[in-house]
């Protein structure tokens, strides 16, 4: 399975990037509101036709209620009615609502026709439902948008973005982007292409961090998801900046104003009030992103259940063998530099981190990871290199990894991904190493199922990780998960 406590230049295409505008699941609050409003409208339509009775006690009406829920979710998934919802005015919102309700009603009608139950369902009730649904869904969306705008609430993570522009145009570009972003991303810094920022310089409260030529060095150890280049004169942008950022695993949005050409591995996108040319190492569709997250949630729930059972037996054993905390936690670096705390069953003595410095000369890994075959810090290690204690057992069987299912459920990690580095490792990365974290780190991955104990070169790990990033698909995750099960059961790669 995944990372050990201390263990262990690709040819790029496009980053693992999902367009914010097409990630319908981020608007789960509007989806939930629509679901509720549809059911309220359904109950009202029944009461208007039949009277004050429970519509769900009649089988045909219960079936239709379920179909309405499924139709609403399918419509949200396939047609993405929430695309740009915070930017829509009252008229456009009404058109979107009407289109959404009509689609749900068409699916409802198809069900009644195919099930041959149309005669048992009130046509007047159906008409009442159409009218009530349009009114309630529309009001629900409008009122919720007004609430979000007034209270500046968010129910999804903002993308961290670095803005690149000229000093003279910085204020105009920043104002335009902020005016049209609607909380989709957070600008964490500004970089000038034509001037060196003054010490402590800020613009609208956002720090001016560096010149454009210094961007790779600046973002090397910082949480940055993407770079927005808002420069009309492209000759002012340092040569190779886009390619370097792509090599580092970032998404690059290049304003098309003042630019006409485009290439096959780039696509047009609208963001922050600009028409941009978006380049990425790998593009993931909405379907793929949602399926991967659903798999992570299901896997995380099952994994946490198993972790609870394992804790009953492993917890006391760890405490007896090495008095102290049962769980080990450590700050790791996740997707695009985001820090998070990883959890594992403790398989090392309490002073493992301090002793690591004294053992660095015995590191068997060539590169930025630490691995030692006879690591004396592991619980149960003997002075003669014995590897049969409790710590070795839970590492050999990968039982120490189970608490990471909590990280998967939280969204810090995925079931399948790349190994999350420690902060010390991260600080030593070269620019192209950073691209391996263009995806969420995983419990398992290409490296783990490719004989991790036999790989002693960090560059080989990077190649395997980038093979995953560039060629990722949902089927690949399934394949890696099955391979992981066989690797763990065979005890391979966990020496």
ABEGO torsion letter per residue (X at the ends): XBBBAABXXBBBBBBBBBBAAABAAAAAAAAAAAAAAAAAAAAAAAAAAAEBBBAAABAAAAAAAAAAAAAAAAAAAAAGAABGAAABBAAAAAAAAAAAAAAAAAAAAAAAAAAGAAAABBAAAAAAAAAAAAAAAAAAAAAAAAAAAAAGBBABBBBBBBBBBBAAAAAAAAAAAAAAAGGABBBABBBBAABBBBBGBBBGGBBBABBAAAAAAAAAABBBABBBBBBABAAABBBGAAAAAAAAGBBBBBBABGBABBBAABBBBBBGGBBBBBBBABBBBAAAAAAAAAAAAAAAAAAAAAAAAAAAAAAAAAAAABBEBABBBBBBBBBGGBBBBBBBBBABBAAAAAAAAAAAAABABBEABBBBABBAABBGBBAAGBAABAAAAAAAAGAAAAAAAAAAAAGABBABBBBBBBAAAAAABBAAAAAAAABBBBABBAAAAAGAAABABAAAAAAAAAAAAAABBAAAAAAAAAAAAAAAAAGBGAX
